[in-house]
Amino acid sequence: METPQTESISLEAYEKMEPVCTLTIDDKKIHYAIPTTQTKWRVDTLFTKEPDTIQWIESFNSKDVFLDIGANVGMYTIFASAYRGVTTYAFEPESLNFSLLNRNLYLNQLHDKVTAYCIAISDVTKFDKLYLSSFSVGGSCHSFAEEVDFHLNKMDSSFAQGSFSTTIDEMVTSGVMEQPNHIKVDVDGFEHKVFDGAIETLTNPICKSILLELNTNLELHKTLIDSVEALGYKLDREGLKQSIRADGAFKGVGNHVFRR
């Protein structure tokens, strides 16, 4: 059998391959690094995957402060700060995603608008492990301190990295970041923990809205709706009808937008 011939590429040439996708929105250009097909897919579906999230961000004022919790590679972080001009604090504990998130910040020269942290946001401050569903750039459904999936069922992770968690309230009260006006929480099942660690911040009238990606198959998440509304927020139920998945692996999961 003949040995198959493959094209070779020099290491120097490989190092120069840095594919970037540029979107023009109105008169603004936004750049996203796309080293993999998965990250290219995230760019291709930016306005169709979660149109409700885009519409929510478009309502922000340029002087607002935005928390992107579960930022992944920074799709919404970049859109919010490059397009809307808001100040953003982004949190992404997974190492590969965090690296590309910072690459995207660099490409868009947003170091004066965005601060990114490679930590998990939860209801406690501690060191533990982050269990990965896959070791891939742009991957999701990872879990901090518990080896579970987004249904909170036992998961066999492909890899576990050392990680650290803290709470929103700790970040704000310690002065590490400003009191936010808007908070996005997409942490694949642990949204209730993020909420429990953010009561003081959410109670502050400066906070105008919060977007929680909730799994309505979980009783913990169903009761969370009442808990948020008890703080003076109102769920956009009409918008939820368009957001919640009707089938597939994520059936019953959808963005819940609460506003004062």
TORMI-879889 format. One record per residue: residue in three letters; residue number from 1; x, y, z of N, C-alpha, C in turn. Coordinates in pm, whole numbers. Atoms other than C-alpha are relative to their C-alpha. Example, Ala and Ser with C-alpha at 12.3 -4.5 7.8 and 13.67 -1.06 7.14 Angstrom:
// residues 2
(Ala; 1; (89; -119; 0); (1230; -450; 780); (90; 120; 0)) (Ser; 2; (-82; -119; -6); (1367; -106; 714); (-77; 109; 73)) 
//
This chain:
// residues 260
(Met; 1; (84; -120; 0); (0; 0; 0); (88; 125; 0)) (Glu; 2; (-79; -122; 8); (132; 339; -96); (-36; 94; 115)) (Thr; 3; (23; -99; -105); (172; 601; 171); (-70; 120; -60)) (Pro; 4; (70; -116; 58); (-84; 878; 108); (83; 126; 10)) (Gln; 5; (-75; -125; 4); (69; 1209; 9); (-86; 114; 57)) (Thr; 6; (71; -114; -58); (-31; 1515; 209); (80; 126; -24)) (Glu; 7; (-68; -127; 15); (47; 1878; 153); (56; 43; 134)) (Ser; 8; (-61; -47; -124); (284; 2018; 409); (-2; 152; 2)) (Ile; 9; (-2; -145; -17); (289; 2368; 547); (105; 31; 105)) (Ser; 10; (-106; -34; -95); (577; 2533; 725); (-60; 57; 127)) (Leu; 11; (45; -56; -128); (545; 2633; 1088); (-13; 151; -11)) (Glu; 12; (5; -145; 18); (618; 2992; 985); (-128; 42; -71)) (Ala; 13; (122; -32; 73); (330; 2989; 736); (-123; -24; 87)) (Tyr; 14; (113; 32; -88); (99; 2826; 990); (-22; 112; 102)) (Glu; 15; (10; -105; -101); (176; 3096; 1247); (-66; 126; -56)) (Lys; 16; (58; -119; 61); (63; 3362; 999); (-148; -16; -33)) (Met; 17; (141; 25; 32); (-276; 3198; 949); (-86; 40; 120)) (Glu; 18; (85; -51; -108); (-505; 3405; 1169); (-131; 49; -62)) (Pro; 19; (124; -43; 65); (-849; 3404; 1005); (-86; 87; 89)) (Val; 20; (84; -96; -72); (-1071; 3693; 1108); (-122; 31; -87)) (Cys; 21; (124; -38; 69); (-1433; 3768; 1016); (-38; 141; 46)) (Thr; 22; (37; -139; -32); (-1537; 4135; 999); (-145; 26; -38)) (Leu; 23; (139; -36; 22); (-1898; 4245; 1035); (-11; 152; -4)) (Thr; 24; (27; -143; 6); (-2013; 4591; 930); (-144; 23; 44)) (Ile; 25; (132; -29; -55); (-2305; 4712; 1141); (-17; 151; 4)) (Asp; 26; (11; -145; 22); (-2425; 5058; 1044); (136; 48; -52)) (Asp; 27; (-129; -48; 47); (-2095; 5244; 1016); (116; -58; 82)) (Lys; 28; (-103; 58; -87); (-1905; 5027; 1265); (45; -137; -51)) (Lys; 29; (-54; 130; 37); (-1676; 4734; 1188); (38; -76; 127)) (Ile; 30; (-26; 84; -115); (-1657; 4449; 1439); (74; -124; -48)) (His; 31; (-86; 109; 43); (-1388; 4182; 1417); (-7; -117; 99)) (Tyr; 32; (-3; 122; -80); (-1400; 3822; 1541); (103; -96; -58)) (Ala; 33; (-93; 104; 43); (-1114; 3575; 1524); (-77; -132; -14)) (Ile; 34; (73; 124; 27); (-1235; 3246; 1375); (98; -114; -29)) (Pro; 35; (-100; 106; 23); (-967; 2976; 1425); (-60; -137; -28)) (Thr; 36; (63; 130; 19); (-1220; 2691; 1403); (-137; 18; -68)) (Thr; 37; (133; -6; 61); (-1545; 2604; 1224); (-105; 37; 104)) (Gln; 38; (97; -31; -104); (-1728; 2630; 1557); (-4; 150; 29)) (Thr; 39; (-2; -144; -25); (-1614; 2989; 1614); (-53; 76; -121)) (Lys; 40; (59; -62; 120); (-1702; 3075; 1252); (-152; -10; 5)) (Trp; 41; (146; 18; -14); (-2051; 2933; 1318); (-57; 102; 97)) (Arg; 42; (49; -98; -98); (-2086; 3162; 1619); (-13; 139; -64)) (Val; 43; (11; -128; 70); (-2019; 3463; 1396); (-117; -3; -99)) (Asp; 44; (106; 11; 101); (-2251; 3339; 1121); (-139; 8; 61)) (Thr; 45; (132; 5; -64); (-2537; 3298; 1371); (-19; 108; 107)) (Leu; 46; (7; -103; -104); (-2475; 3609; 1583); (-138; 64; 10)) (Phe; 47; (128; -71; -2); (-2805; 3771; 1481); (-121; -94; -10)) (Thr; 48; (111; 95; 16); (-3013; 3453; 1437); (-10; -102; 113)) (Lys; 49; (0; 100; -107); (-2914; 3221; 1723); (-84; 46; 119)) (Glu; 50; (75; -57; -111); (-3049; 3447; 1997); (-35; 146; -34)) (Pro; 51; (35; -138; 38); (-3213; 3752; 1833); (-51; 82; 117)) (Asp; 52; (49; -71; -119); (-3372; 3838; 2168); (115; 63; 78)) (Thr; 53; (-117; -54; -69); (-3026; 3886; 2320); (52; 124; -73)) (Ile; 54; (-45; -114; 80); (-2925; 4117; 2035); (-93; 120; 22)) (Gln; 55; (97; -109; -20); (-3245; 4323; 2074); (14; 61; 138)) (Trp; 56; (-18; -48; -138); (-3188; 4348; 2448); (124; 89; 8)) (Ile; 57; (-124; -78; -3); (-2829; 4471; 2401); (-18; 131; -76)) (Glu; 58; (22; -121; 78); (-2945; 4720; 2137); (-74; 108; 79)) (Ser; 59; (72; -98; -82); (-3157; 4887; 2407); (92; 71; 100)) (Phe; 60; (-91; -58; -98); (-2848; 4972; 2615); (39; 142; -38)) (Asn; 61; (-55; -134; 17); (-2729; 5330; 2662); (152; -10; 0)) (Ser; 62; (-146; 7; 12); (-2364; 5398; 2576); (71; 20; 134)) (Lys; 63; (-62; -23; -130); (-2300; 5501; 2938); (-27; -115; 98)) (Asp; 64; (36; 112; -87); (-2435; 5172; 3078); (120; -91; 28)) (Val; 65; (-99; 102; -38); (-2231; 4903; 3253); (-67; -137; -13)) (Phe; 66; (57; 130; 36); (-2289; 4545; 3134); (89; -112; 55)) (Leu; 67; (-71; 121; -43); (-2190; 4213; 3295); (-37; -114; -94)) (Asp; 68; (21; 115; 87); (-2148; 3923; 3052); (56; -123; 72)) (Ile; 69; (-42; 114; -81); (-2138; 3611; 3269); (-25; -128; -78)) (Gly; 70; (4; 111; 94); (-2058; 3304; 3064); (22; 57; -139)) (Ala; 71; (-23; -79; 121); (-1904; 3516; 2788); (46; -84; -118)) (Asn; 72; (-53; 85; 106); (-1758; 3223; 2589); (114; 74; -70)) (Val; 73; (-109; -68; 71); (-1539; 3379; 2315); (-27; 148; -20)) (Gly; 74; (25; -144; -1); (-1700; 3719; 2356); (-92; 53; -107)) (Met; 75; (88; -46; 106); (-1968; 3735; 2088); (-83; 121; 43)) (Tyr; 76; (87; -109; -46); (-2204; 3955; 2294); (79; 109; 70)) (Thr; 77; (-89; -100; -59); (-1926; 4128; 2486); (47; 99; -106)) (Ile; 78; (-51; -84; 107); (-1778; 4257; 2161); (-111; 84; -61)) (Phe; 79; (113; -73; 59); (-2116; 4352; 2015); (-43; 115; 91)) (Ala; 80; (47; -102; -94); (-2217; 4542; 2330); (96; 118; 9)) (Ser; 81; (-95; -108; -20); (-1896; 4740; 2364); (45; 66; -130)) (Ala; 82; (-44; -58; 128); (-1792; 4785; 1999); (-114; 72; -70)) (Tyr; 83; (113; -59; 71); (-2141; 4862; 1868); (-78; 99; 87)) (Arg; 84; (79; -88; -87); (-2330; 5009; 2165); (86; 93; 86)) (Gly; 85; (-90; -88; -74); (-2026; 5159; 2338); (-4; -13; 150)) (Val; 86; (12; 15; -145); (-2104; 5023; 2684); (130; -51; 61)) (Thr; 87; (-110; 58; -77); (-1851; 4934; 2953); (-40; -141; 41)) (Thr; 88; (36; 139; -25); (-1842; 4556; 2991); (103; -69; 89)) (Tyr; 89; (-82; 92; -77); (-1707; 4313; 3249); (-41; -140; -44)) (Ala; 90; (30; 131; 56); (-1683; 3967; 3094); (66; -109; 85)) (Phe; 91; (-48; 110; -82); (-1644; 3639; 3281); (-10; -130; -79)) (Glu; 92; (-6; 128; 71); (-1534; 3315; 3113); (111; -86; 62)) (Pro; 93; (-101; 79; -70); (-1360; 3043; 3318); (77; -99; -87)) (Glu; 94; (-65; 104; 81); (-1273; 2802; 3034); (121; 59; -74)) (Ser; 95; (-127; -57; 44); (-911; 2850; 2922); (6; 33; -149)) (Leu; 96; (-6; -26; 144); (-946; 2819; 2542); (-92; 115; -40)) (Asn; 97; (94; -109; 29); (-1252; 3043; 2529); (53; 133; 48)) (Phe; 98; (-52; -125; -57); (-1089; 3301; 2754); (111; 57; -86)) (Ser; 99; (-108; -44; 87); (-785; 3315; 2528); (-55; 68; -124)) (Leu; 100; (56; -59; 121); (-997; 3381; 2218); (-82; 125; 32)) (Leu; 101; (71; -120; -45); (-1214; 3628; 2410); (95; 119; 3)) (Asn; 102; (-98; -109; -6); (-903; 3836; 2476); (56; 34; -137)) (Arg; 103; (-43; -26; 138); (-792; 3796; 2116); (-101; 92; -69)) (Asn; 104; (104; -84; 60); (-1125; 3945; 2009); (1; 141; 57)) (Leu; 105; (-12; -133; -60); (-1085; 4231; 2254); (116; 77; -63)) (Tyr; 106; (-118; -62; 62); (-741; 4300; 2107); (-31; 44; -143)) (Leu; 107; (31; -33; 139); (-868; 4290; 1748); (-86; 126; -11)) (Asn; 108; (91; -114; 2); (-1133; 4550; 1833); (48; 118; 85)) (Gln; 109; (-59; -106; -82); (-907; 4759; 2058); (-97; 48; 107)) (Leu; 110; (102; -30; -102); (-1154; 4738; 2346); (55; -6; 142)) (His; 111; (-58; 12; -135); (-909; 4728; 2637); (-44; 112; 94)) (Asp; 112; (47; -110; -84); (-1046; 5063; 2758); (-150; -10; 29)) (Lys; 113; (144; 17; -18); (-1407; 4939; 2740); (-36; -130; 70)) (Val; 114; (33; 133; -51); (-1390; 4574; 2849); (111; -52; 90)) (Thr; 115; (-92; 73; -85); (-1227; 4391; 3137); (-50; -144; 9)) (Ala; 116; (38; 141; -1); (-1230; 4012; 3111); (72; -74; 112)) (Tyr; 117; (-55; 80; -109); (-1176; 3768; 3397); (-19; -148; -29)) (Cys; 118; (6; 145; 21); (-1094; 3397; 3369); (-42; -68; 131)) (Ile; 119; (53; 58; -123); (-1311; 3301; 3666); (-148; -35; -20)) (Ala; 120; (142; 34; 0); (-1649; 3143; 3731); (-73; 93; 96)) (Ile; 121; (85; -76; -92); (-1931; 3343; 3887); (-102; -96; 58)) (Ser; 122; (87; 97; -68); (-2131; 3152; 4147); (-57; 64; 126)) (Asp; 123; (53; -50; -127); (-2272; 3182; 4500); (102; -8; 112)) (Val; 124; (-104; 19; -101); (-1941; 3124; 4677); (135; 36; -60)) (Thr; 125; (-136; -29; 41); (-1578; 3231; 4662); (89; -116; 41)) (Lys; 126; (-83; 117; -32); (-1350; 2928; 4636); (77; -48; -122)) (Phe; 127; (-70; 72; 105); (-1100; 2726; 4437); (-65; -136; -19)) (Asp; 128; (54; 133; 30); (-1226; 2412; 4263); (41; -36; -143)) (Lys; 129; (-27; 39; 138); (-1233; 2248; 3920); (-114; 42; -92)) (Leu; 130; (99; -23; 105); (-1411; 2340; 3599); (-2; -125; -87)) (Tyr; 131; (15; 124; 77); (-1544; 2026; 3429); (-49; 35; -140)) (Leu; 132; (29; -37; 138); (-1547; 2054; 3050); (-78; -109; -72)) (Ser; 133; (74; 94; 84); (-1800; 1894; 2820); (84; -38; -122)) (Ser; 134; (-93; 25; 110); (-1537; 1922; 2544); (115; 98; 11)) (Phe; 135; (-116; -89; -2); (-1190; 2069; 2511); (14; 60; -139)) (Ser; 136; (4; -59; 133); (-1259; 2291; 2213); (-29; 149; 9)) (Val; 137; (24; -144; 3); (-1253; 2661; 2129); (-145; 27; -40)) (Gly; 138; (140; -30; 27); (-1607; 2798; 2142); (-96; -101; 60)) (Gly; 139; (85; 100; -65); (-1735; 2498; 2339); (-77; 58; 117)) (Ser; 140; (84; -47; -110); (-1999; 2530; 2609); (-44; -118; 85)) (Cys; 141; (54; 102; -90); (-2191; 2336; 2876); (106; -55; 95)) (His; 142; (-97; 37; -102); (-1903; 2332; 3123); (-61; 28; 138)) (Ser; 143; (60; -17; -133); (-1967; 2319; 3499); (108; 17; 106)) (Phe; 144; (-96; -29; -107); (-1785; 2460; 3801); (-36; -77; 126)) (Ala; 145; (8; 70; -130); (-1732; 2240; 4111); (-88; -124; 0)) (Glu; 146; (85; 119; 9); (-1989; 1980; 4002); (8; -56; -141)) (Glu; 147; (-14; 64; 131); (-1948; 1730; 3718); (-138; -37; -53)) (Val; 148; (137; 18; 47); (-2296; 1779; 3572); (-22; 73; -131)) (Asp; 149; (35; -68; 124); (-2460; 1880; 3244); (-99; 113; 27)) (Phe; 150; (89; -114; -18); (-2703; 2168; 3182); (-136; -39; 58)) (His; 151; (119; 48; -70); (-2987; 1950; 3319); (32; -33; 146)) (Leu; 152; (-53; 31; -132); (-2776; 1911; 3636); (3; -150; 27)) (Asn; 153; (-18; 144; -11); (-2745; 1539; 3566); (149; -32; -8)) (Lys; 154; (-139; 43; 0); (-2417; 1352; 3614); (56; -1; -141)) (Met; 155; (-66; -7; 129); (-2174; 1414; 3328); (140; -56; 10)) (Asp; 156; (-139; 44; 7); (-1850; 1242; 3230); (76; 104; -80)) (Ser; 157; (-70; -110; 67); (-1628; 1539; 3150); (121; -52; -77)) (Ser; 158; (-115; 38; 81); (-1357; 1522; 2887); (131; 48; 62)) (Phe; 159; (-119; -60; -60); (-1118; 1730; 3096); (-45; 89; 115)) (Ala; 160; (30; -91; -111); (-1109; 1925; 3423); (121; 91; 22)) (Gln; 161; (-107; -96; -24); (-905; 2241; 3475); (-19; 66; 135)) (Gly; 162; (12; -74; -123); (-827; 2426; 3792); (-70; 132; -25)) (Ser; 163; (76; -123; 21); (-1055; 2723; 3843); (-30; 66; 134)) (Phe; 164; (32; -80; -118); (-1180; 2984; 4087); (-133; 68; -23)) (Ser; 165; (129; -68; 12); (-1522; 3129; 4158); (-13; 110; 104)) (Thr; 166; (38; -101; -97); (-1658; 3438; 4327); (-143; 43; -33)) (Thr; 167; (137; -45; 21); (-1988; 3625; 4345); (-3; 140; -60)) (Ile; 168; (18; -136; 53); (-2120; 3934; 4170); (6; 101; 115)) (Asp; 169; (2; -93; -113); (-2184; 4097; 4508); (141; 26; 52)) (Glu; 170; (-138; -18; -46); (-1821; 4039; 4611); (77; 90; -96)) (Met; 171; (-71; -82; 99); (-1692; 4192; 4288); (-41; 147; 10)) (Val; 172; (50; -137; -6); (-1911; 4501; 4329); (38; 67; 133)) (Thr; 173; (-26; -61; -131); (-1874; 4560; 4703); (149; 21; 27)) (Ser; 174; (-145; -16; -17); (-1496; 4514; 4686); (57; 110; -89)) (Gly; 175; (-43; -107; 89); (-1478; 4782; 4416); (77; -48; -122)) (Val; 176; (-70; 54; 118); (-1329; 4549; 4154); (-72; 44; -128)) (Met; 177; (75; -48; 117); (-1607; 4648; 3916); (-114; 90; 46)) (Glu; 178; (109; -94; -29); (-1883; 4907; 3896); (-133; -73; 18)) (Gln; 179; (137; 50; -8); (-2245; 4852; 3988); (-56; -8; -143)) (Pro; 180; (48; 13; 138); (-2393; 4715; 3662); (-142; 52; -20)) (Asn; 181; (137; -34; 40); (-2701; 4835; 3477); (-72; -119; -61)) (His; 182; (58; 116; 68); (-2751; 4510; 3286); (89; -122; 26)) (Ile; 183; (-74; 123; -28); (-2651; 4151; 3360); (-52; -113; -88)) (Lys; 184; (34; 120; 78); (-2647; 3852; 3125); (61; -121; 69)) (Val; 185; (-48; 120; -67); (-2619; 3507; 3284); (-33; -122; -86)) (Asp; 186; (13; 121; 81); (-2562; 3203; 3063); (108; -97; 44)) (Val; 187; (-101; 89; -59); (-2384; 2938; 3269); (-47; -145; 3)) (Asp; 188; (35; 140; 27); (-2553; 2618; 3152); (-45; -78; 123)) (Gly; 189; (61; 73; -110); (-2759; 2520; 3456); (22; 59; 137)) (Phe; 190; (-32; -56; -131); (-2602; 2718; 3740); (-46; 144; 17)) (Glu; 191; (50; -137; -8); (-2796; 3041; 3686); (-52; 33; 140)) (His; 192; (53; -24; -135); (-2960; 3000; 4029); (112; 34; 99)) (Lys; 193; (-113; -31; -89); (-2617; 3008; 4197); (49; 142; -24)) (Val; 194; (-41; -138; 31); (-2521; 3327; 4016); (-98; 99; 64)) (Phe; 195; (103; -87; -60); (-2850; 3483; 4130); (19; 10; 151)) (Asp; 196; (-15; 0; -146); (-2794; 3380; 4492); (118; 83; 46)) (Gly; 197; (-117; -80; -35); (-2458; 3556; 4488); (-7; 142; -50)) (Ala; 198; (13; -133; 59); (-2599; 3875; 4337); (-119; 78; 56)) (Ile; 199; (123; -63; -53); (-2894; 3976; 4560); (19; 149; 25)) (Glu; 200; (-23; -142; -29); (-2740; 4304; 4678); (11; 82; -128)) (Thr; 201; (-19; -70; 127); (-2639; 4403; 4326); (-132; 17; -74)) (Leu; 202; (128; -5; 69); (-2981; 4321; 4182); (-101; 89; 72)) (Thr; 203; (89; -85; -79); (-3156; 4509; 4463); (27; 148; -25)) (Asn; 204; (-38; -138; 28); (-2968; 4827; 4375); (-82; 53; -118)) (Pro; 205; (85; -54; 108); (-3203; 5048; 4164); (78; 37; -126)) (Ile; 206; (-80; -29; 119); (-2913; 5122; 3928); (-10; -114; -101)) (Cys; 207; (13; 116; 90); (-2958; 4772; 3788); (-137; 4; -68)) (Lys; 208; (124; -16; 77); (-3219; 4798; 3510); (-58; -130; -52)) (Ser; 209; (51; 123; 61); (-3240; 4449; 3364); (98; -115; 20)) (Ile; 210; (-82; 121; -8); (-3114; 4092; 3379); (-55; -102; -98)) (Leu; 211; (36; 108; 91); (-3115; 3819; 3116); (55; -130; 56)) (Leu; 212; (-39; 131; -51); (-3109; 3464; 3251); (-39; -107; -101)) (Glu; 213; (38; 114; 83); (-3091; 3160; 3025); (-41; -113; 96)) (Leu; 214; (52; 96; -97); (-3315; 2927; 3226); (-48; -128; -67)) (Asn; 215; (47; 131; 44); (-3394; 2559; 3188); (-131; -29; 74)) (Thr; 216; (130; 14; -66); (-3767; 2532; 3259); (-33; -145; 36)) (Asn; 217; (16; 139; -45); (-3726; 2154; 3305); (47; -16; 144)) (Leu; 218; (-55; 5; -135); (-3554; 2233; 3636); (-88; 79; 96)) (Glu; 219; (83; -70; -99); (-3765; 2319; 3940); (73; 119; 59)) (Leu; 220; (-82; -110; -51); (-3477; 2534; 4067); (-14; 124; -88)) (His; 221; (10; -112; 93); (-3508; 2751; 3757); (-141; 56; -8)) (Lys; 222; (138; -49; -1); (-3886; 2771; 3766); (-24; 94; 117)) (Thr; 223; (19; -84; -119); (-3879; 2912; 4120); (84; 127; -8)) (Leu; 224; (-86; -117; 14); (-3603; 3152; 4016); (-75; 117; -63)) (Ile; 225; (80; -106; 64); (-3855; 3346; 3804); (-70; 83; 107)) (Asp; 226; (68; -72; -108); (-4057; 3435; 4115); (99; 77; 86)) (Ser; 227; (-101; -65; -85); (-3738; 3519; 4307); (49; 130; -63)) (Val; 228; (-45; -123; 68); (-3626; 3771; 4044); (-111; 104; 3)) (Glu; 229; (110; -96; 0); (-3970; 3930; 4019); (-26; 57; 140)) (Ala; 230; (17; -49; -137); (-3981; 3960; 4399); (94; 116; 31)) (Leu; 231; (-93; -111; -18); (-3688; 4201; 4367); (-42; 125; -77)) (Gly; 232; (52; -117; 70); (-3898; 4436; 4154); (16; -2; -150)) (Tyr; 233; (-15; 13; 144); (-3830; 4306; 3804); (-124; -68; -59)) (Lys; 234; (113; 62; 68); (-4090; 4200; 3549); (50; -80; -120)) (Leu; 235; (-40; 88; 111); (-4042; 3908; 3310); (-70; 40; -128)) (Asp; 236; (56; -25; 133); (-4091; 3980; 2939); (-55; -133; -52)) (Arg; 237; (59; 129; 36); (-4329; 3690; 2881); (-28; -12; -150)) (Glu; 238; (21; 5; 144); (-4406; 3783; 2521); (130; -35; -71)) (Gly; 239; (-130; 29; 59); (-4038; 3779; 2434); (43; -143; 27)) (Leu; 240; (-36; 137; -38); (-3997; 3446; 2615); (-60; -101; -97)) (Lys; 241; (66; 92; 93); (-4242; 3283; 2375); (85; -23; -124)) (Gln; 242; (-85; 10; 117); (-3999; 3352; 2091); (135; -63; 32)) (Ser; 243; (-133; 43; -39); (-3692; 3254; 2288); (10; -147; 37)) (Ile; 244; (-11; 134; -57); (-3771; 2921; 2448); (1; -108; -108)) (Arg; 245; (-12; 106; 101); (-3665; 2611; 2251); (-116; -97; 11)) (Ala; 246; (115; 89; 2); (-3953; 2389; 2145); (38; -146; -20)) (Asp; 247; (-43; 139; 22); (-3749; 2080; 2059); (152; -9; 7)) (Gly; 248; (-144; 20; -2); (-3402; 1931; 2045); (55; -21; 140)) (Ala; 249; (-67; 27; -128); (-3148; 1875; 2322); (-27; 109; 103)) (Phe; 250; (22; -112; -91); (-3222; 2220; 2468); (-148; 37; 12)) (Lys; 251; (143; -25; -12); (-3601; 2188; 2469); (-32; 52; 141)) (Gly; 252; (35; -58; -129); (-3744; 2406; 2744); (99; 103; 52)) (Val; 253; (-102; -98; -41); (-3434; 2627; 2765); (-22; 129; -81)) (Gly; 254; (20; -126; 71); (-3468; 2995; 2680); (44; 119; 82)) (Asn; 255; (-39; -123; -67); (-3363; 3349; 2763); (-121; 66; 66)) (His; 256; (102; -70; -77); (-3572; 3513; 3033); (52; 141; 29)) (Val; 257; (-44; -138; -20); (-3538; 3893; 3020); (-91; 66; 102)) (Phe; 258; (72; -70; -106); (-3642; 4079; 3334); (40; 147; 0)) (Arg; 259; (-28; -143; -6); (-3673; 4457; 3349); (-74; 62; 118)) (Arg; 260; (69; -73; -107); (-3765; 4701; 3624); (-121; 74; -58)) 
//
